[in-house]
């Protein structure tokens, strides 16, 4: 039984040069870290105005992170493993 959800993989050039998958993977990692950092900042914001500013940025980065993930998933560069009991 296949326990993965995935799309057909879009092949990228191999070698020393960076390719689209490399760039998107790097961007995704950076965006994931930004979302985590803003989540911490939200919990530690010292006043409501600061909280609201952080919340806007958190929402924007979280949306962008999801968009990059969706692109990678559609191209077959991201696979989901299904956990079953």
OpenMM code with the backbone's topology and positions (N, CA, C; nanometers):
from openmm import Vec3, app, unit

residues = "UNK UNK UNK UNK UNK UNK UNK UNK UNK UNK UNK UNK UNK UNK UNK UNK UNK UNK UNK UNK UNK UNK UNK UNK UNK UNK UNK UNK UNK UNK UNK UNK UNK UNK UNK UNK UNK UNK UNK UNK UNK UNK UNK UNK UNK UNK UNK UNK UNK UNK UNK UNK UNK UNK UNK UNK UNK UNK UNK UNK UNK UNK UNK UNK UNK UNK UNK UNK UNK UNK UNK UNK UNK UNK UNK UNK UNK UNK UNK UNK UNK UNK UNK UNK UNK".split()
positions = [
    Vec3(0.0846, -0.1188, 0.0000),
    Vec3(0.0000, 0.0000, 0.0000),
    Vec3(0.0888, 0.1247, 0.0000),
    Vec3(0.0562, 0.2182, -0.0858),
    Vec3(0.1317, 0.3432, -0.0952),
    Vec3(0.0832, 0.4401, 0.0117),
    Vec3(0.1718, 0.4827, 0.0974),
    Vec3(0.1371, 0.5741, 0.2065),
    Vec3(0.1869, 0.7148, 0.1803),
    Vec3(0.1881, 0.7555, 0.0533),
    Vec3(0.2343, 0.8885, 0.0194),
    Vec3(0.1343, 0.9571, -0.0723),
    Vec3(0.1281, 1.0878, -0.0578),
    Vec3(0.0520, 1.1716, -0.1488),
    Vec3(0.1542, 1.2533, -0.2245),
    Vec3(0.1551, 1.2410, -0.3578),
    Vec3(0.2535, 1.3143, -0.4353),
    Vec3(0.2061, 1.3338, -0.5776),
    Vec3(0.2714, 1.4262, -0.6454),
    Vec3(0.2462, 1.4546, -0.7853),
    Vec3(0.3649, 1.4045, -0.8663),
    Vec3(0.3475, 1.3926, -0.9996),
    Vec3(0.4626, 1.3562, -1.0827),
    Vec3(0.5739, 1.4589, -1.0658),
    Vec3(0.6962, 1.4108, -1.0561),
    Vec3(0.8112, 1.4975, -1.0312),
    Vec3(0.8544, 1.5680, -1.1596),
    Vec3(0.8742, 1.6977, -1.1499),
    Vec3(0.9312, 1.7761, -1.2587),
    Vec3(1.0824, 1.7672, -1.2436),
    Vec3(1.1481, 1.7146, -1.3435),
    Vec3(1.2929, 1.6991, -1.3373),
    Vec3(1.3629, 1.8339, -1.3535),
    Vec3(1.4716, 1.8508, -1.2814),
    Vec3(1.5523, 1.9722, -1.2890),
    Vec3(1.6949, 1.9328, -1.3236),
    Vec3(1.7707, 2.0236, -1.3817),
    Vec3(1.9096, 1.9909, -1.4178),
    Vec3(1.9927, 1.9579, -1.2943),
    Vec3(2.0767, 1.8571, -1.3073),
    Vec3(2.1682, 1.8214, -1.1994),
    Vec3(2.2998, 1.8952, -1.2222),
    Vec3(2.3781, 1.9043, -1.1184),
    Vec3(2.5085, 1.9679, -1.1324),
    Vec3(2.5331, 2.0708, -1.0248),
    Vec3(2.6337, 2.1507, -1.0453),
    Vec3(2.6749, 2.2498, -0.9466),
    Vec3(2.5871, 2.3746, -0.9455),
    Vec3(2.5218, 2.4034, -1.0568),
    Vec3(2.4379, 2.5232, -1.0654),
    Vec3(2.3080, 2.5026, -0.9893),
    Vec3(2.2598, 2.6097, -0.9288),
    Vec3(2.1309, 2.6032, -0.8614),
    Vec3(2.0205, 2.5986, -0.9657),
    Vec3(1.9143, 2.5250, -0.9342),
    Vec3(1.7999, 2.5155, -1.0235),
    Vec3(1.6748, 2.5648, -0.9506),
    Vec3(1.5615, 2.5619, -1.0181),
    Vec3(1.4368, 2.6127, -0.9592),
    Vec3(1.4031, 2.5422, -0.8286),
    Vec3(1.4217, 2.4118, -0.8237),
    Vec3(1.3918, 2.3373, -0.7012),
    Vec3(1.4807, 2.3859, -0.5863),
    Vec3(1.6087, 2.4072, -0.6144),
    Vec3(1.7008, 2.4552, -0.5109),
    Vec3(1.6570, 2.5911, -0.4565),
    Vec3(1.6242, 2.6832, -0.5487),
    Vec3(1.5816, 2.8173, -0.5069),
    Vec3(1.4543, 2.8118, -0.4242),
    Vec3(1.3564, 2.7332, -0.4698),
    Vec3(1.2296, 2.7256, -0.3961),
    Vec3(1.2485, 2.6555, -0.2620),
    Vec3(1.3329, 2.5549, -0.2567),
    Vec3(1.3579, 2.4858, -0.1311),
    Vec3(1.4227, 2.5799, -0.0297),
    Vec3(1.5173, 2.6605, -0.0759),
    Vec3(1.5809, 2.7589, 0.0115),
    Vec3(1.4795, 2.8633, 0.0586),
    Vec3(1.3988, 2.9130, -0.0337),
    Vec3(1.2949, 3.0110, 0.0012),
    Vec3(1.1967, 2.9524, 0.1012),
    Vec3(1.1552, 2.8282, 0.0798),
    Vec3(1.0601, 2.7644, 0.1713),
    Vec3(1.1179, 2.7527, 0.3113),
    Vec3(1.2439, 2.7122, 0.3211),
    Vec3(1.3075, 2.7019, 0.4521),
    Vec3(1.3153, 2.8363, 0.5230),
    Vec3(1.3484, 2.9402, 0.4481),
    Vec3(1.3560, 3.0747, 0.5059),
    Vec3(1.2193, 3.1211, 0.5527),
    Vec3(1.1175, 3.0984, 0.4713),
    Vec3(0.9823, 3.1404, 0.5087),
    Vec3(0.9311, 3.0630, 0.6301),
    Vec3(0.9611, 2.9358, 0.6382),
    Vec3(0.9209, 2.8576, 0.7562),
    Vec3(0.9826, 2.9165, 0.8828),
    Vec3(1.1102, 2.9523, 0.8739),
    Vec3(1.1768, 3.0103, 0.9907),
    Vec3(1.1172, 3.1462, 1.0260),
    Vec3(1.0882, 3.2285, 0.9257),
    Vec3(1.0262, 3.3589, 0.9527),
    Vec3(0.8909, 3.3423, 1.0217),
    Vec3(0.8103, 3.2465, 0.9761),
    Vec3(0.6792, 3.2232, 1.0374),
    Vec3(0.6973, 3.1823, 1.1837),
    Vec3(0.7934, 3.0944, 1.2099),
    Vec3(0.8196, 3.0539, 1.3497),
    Vec3(0.8633, 3.1730, 1.4345),
    Vec3(0.9536, 3.2538, 1.3793),
    Vec3(1.0035, 3.3693, 1.4541),
    Vec3(0.8926, 3.4714, 1.4821),
    Vec3(0.8071, 3.4952, 1.3834),
    Vec3(0.6966, 3.5884, 1.4064),
    Vec3(0.5945, 3.5316, 1.5038),
    Vec3(0.5771, 3.4009, 1.5065),
    Vec3(0.4865, 3.3409, 1.6050),
    Vec3(0.5372, 3.3691, 1.7465),
    Vec3(0.6671, 3.3561, 1.7664),
    Vec3(0.7253, 3.3882, 1.8978),
    Vec3(0.7084, 3.5366, 1.9269),
    Vec3(0.7343, 3.6204, 1.8267),
    Vec3(0.7206, 3.7651, 1.8463),
    Vec3(0.5781, 3.8031, 1.8847),
    Vec3(0.4806, 3.7361, 1.8257),
    Vec3(0.3407, 3.7646, 1.8604),
    Vec3(0.3128, 3.7357, 2.0076),
    Vec3(0.3689, 3.6280, 2.0566),
    Vec3(0.3426, 3.5926, 2.1969),
    Vec3(0.4137, 3.6845, 2.2944),
    Vec3(0.5156, 3.7571, 2.2452),
    Vec3(0.5941, 3.8432, 2.3329),
    Vec3(0.5782, 3.9919, 2.3042),
    Vec3(0.4845, 4.0280, 2.2165),
    Vec3(0.4646, 4.1695, 2.1826),
    Vec3(0.4262, 4.2478, 2.3074),
    Vec3(0.4882, 4.3625, 2.3239),
    Vec3(0.4714, 4.4391, 2.4479),
    Vec3(0.3472, 4.5276, 2.4506),
    Vec3(0.2855, 4.5526, 2.3331),
    Vec3(0.1615, 4.6307, 2.3323),
    Vec3(0.0784, 4.5937, 2.2097),
    Vec3(-0.0428, 4.6414, 2.2070),
    Vec3(-0.1374, 4.6020, 2.1026),
    Vec3(-0.0948, 4.6488, 1.9634),
    Vec3(-0.0411, 4.7697, 1.9520),
    Vec3(0.0023, 4.8186, 1.8204),
    Vec3(0.1145, 4.7319, 1.7636),
    Vec3(0.2098, 4.6983, 1.8469),
    Vec3(0.3190, 4.6118, 1.8042),
    Vec3(0.2652, 4.4737, 1.7648),
    Vec3(0.1745, 4.4213, 1.8459),
    Vec3(0.1128, 4.2918, 1.8154),
    Vec3(0.0458, 4.2945, 1.6777),
    Vec3(-0.0299, 4.3992, 1.6501),
    Vec3(-0.1009, 4.4089, 1.5222),
    Vec3(-0.0035, 4.4169, 1.4047),
    Vec3(0.1062, 4.4897, 1.4207),
    Vec3(0.2082, 4.4974, 1.3147),
    Vec3(0.2691, 4.3598, 1.2897),
    Vec3(0.3046, 4.2903, 1.3958),
    Vec3(0.3608, 4.1561, 1.3822),
    Vec3(0.2596, 4.0600, 1.3195),
    Vec3(0.1344, 4.0756, 1.3571),
    Vec3(0.0296, 3.9855, 1.3057),
    Vec3(0.0149, 3.9997, 1.1545),
    Vec3(0.0192, 4.1216, 1.1039),
    Vec3(0.0109, 4.1449, 0.9591),
    Vec3(0.1277, 4.0758, 0.8894),
    Vec3(0.2478, 4.0953, 0.9428),
    Vec3(0.3658, 4.0337, 0.8814),
    Vec3(0.3604, 3.8815, 0.8911),
    Vec3(0.3160, 3.8303, 1.0063),
    Vec3(0.3019, 3.6855, 1.0233),
    Vec3(0.2071, 3.6293, 0.9178),
    Vec3(0.0922, 3.6907, 0.9010),
    Vec3(-0.0062, 3.6427, 0.8036),
    Vec3(0.0491, 3.6456, 0.6616),
    Vec3(0.1224, 3.7508, 0.6270),
    Vec3(0.1799, 3.7609, 0.4922),
    Vec3(0.2841, 3.6519, 0.4690),
    Vec3(0.3733, 3.6322, 0.5643),
    Vec3(0.4760, 3.5296, 0.5485),
    Vec3(0.4157, 3.3893, 0.5493),
    Vec3(0.3150, 3.3669, 0.6326),
    Vec3(0.2505, 3.2354, 0.6358),
    Vec3(0.1809, 3.2059, 0.5030),
    Vec3(0.1172, 3.3058, 0.4446),
    Vec3(0.0528, 3.2873, 0.3143),
    Vec3(0.1549, 3.2602, 0.2051),
    Vec3(0.2648, 3.3330, 0.2065),
    Vec3(0.3697, 3.3130, 0.1076),
    Vec3(0.4343, 3.1752, 0.1244),
    Vec3(0.4550, 3.1347, 0.2479),
    Vec3(0.5113, 3.0019, 0.2740),
    Vec3(0.4203, 2.8946, 0.2164),
    Vec3(0.2899, 2.9091, 0.2361),
    Vec3(0.1944, 2.8112, 0.1836),
    Vec3(0.1953, 2.8098, 0.0310),
    Vec3(0.2067, 2.9266, -0.0293),
    Vec3(0.2095, 2.9374, -0.1753),
    Vec3(0.3331, 2.8672, -0.2329),
    Vec3(0.4483, 2.8880, -0.1720),
    Vec3(0.5710, 2.8225, -0.2180),
    Vec3(0.5593, 2.6715, -0.1995),
    Vec3(0.5064, 2.6291, -0.0853),
    Vec3(0.4849, 2.4855, -0.0617),
    Vec3(0.3947, 2.4261, -0.1698),
    Vec3(0.2851, 2.4933, -0.2015),
    Vec3(0.1912, 2.4438, -0.3028),
    Vec3(0.2588, 2.4297, -0.4386),
    Vec3(0.3431, 2.5256, -0.4753),
    Vec3(0.4164, 2.5178, -0.6022),
    Vec3(0.5062, 2.3945, -0.6012),
    Vec3(0.5791, 2.3750, -0.4931),
    Vec3(0.6701, 2.2610, -0.4848),
    Vec3(0.5930, 2.1288, -0.4866),
    Vec3(0.4788, 2.1251, -0.4206),
    Vec3(0.3986, 2.0026, -0.4181),
    Vec3(0.3463, 1.9706, -0.5578),
    Vec3(0.2963, 2.0735, -0.6276),
    Vec3(0.2449, 2.0513, -0.7637),
    Vec3(0.3536, 2.0005, -0.8579),
    Vec3(0.4768, 2.0433, -0.8355),
    Vec3(0.5874, 2.0010, -0.9215),
    Vec3(0.6457, 1.8659, -0.8793),
    Vec3(0.5904, 1.8075, -0.7732),
    Vec3(0.6387, 1.6778, -0.7269),
    Vec3(0.7653, 1.6854, -0.6448),
    Vec3(0.8016, 1.8031, -0.5978),
    Vec3(0.9233, 1.8218, -0.5205),
    Vec3(0.8979, 1.8100, -0.3710),
    Vec3(0.7753, 1.7882, -0.3333),
    Vec3(0.7375, 1.7727, -0.1924),
    Vec3(0.6398, 1.6572, -0.1856),
    Vec3(0.6651, 1.5602, -0.0991),
    Vec3(0.5802, 1.4426, -0.0847),
    Vec3(0.5272, 1.4379, 0.0585),
    Vec3(0.4006, 1.4036, 0.0729),
    Vec3(0.3407, 1.3892, 0.2053),
    Vec3(0.3324, 1.2427, 0.2404),
    Vec3(0.3768, 1.2063, 0.3594),
    Vec3(0.3626, 1.0703, 0.4084),
    Vec3(0.2357, 1.0618, 0.4912),
    Vec3(0.1574, 0.9590, 0.4655),
    Vec3(0.0323, 0.9383, 0.5388),
    Vec3(0.0616, 0.8495, 0.6588),
    Vec3(0.0278, 0.8986, 0.7755),
    Vec3(0.0462, 0.8220, 0.8978),
    Vec3(-0.0821, 0.7465, 0.9286),
    Vec3(-0.0696, 0.6185, 0.9464),
    Vec3(-0.1861, 0.5353, 0.9787),
    Vec3(-0.1577, 0.4601, 1.1073),
    Vec3(-0.2613, 0.4413, 1.1859),
    Vec3(-0.2475, 0.3648, 1.3113),
    Vec3(-0.2715, 0.2193, 1.2839),
] * unit.nanometer
topology = app.Topology()
chain = topology.addChain("A")
for resn in residues:
    res = topology.addResidue(resn, chain)
    for name in ("N", "CA", "C"):
        topology.addAtom(name, app.Element.getBySymbol(name[0]), res)
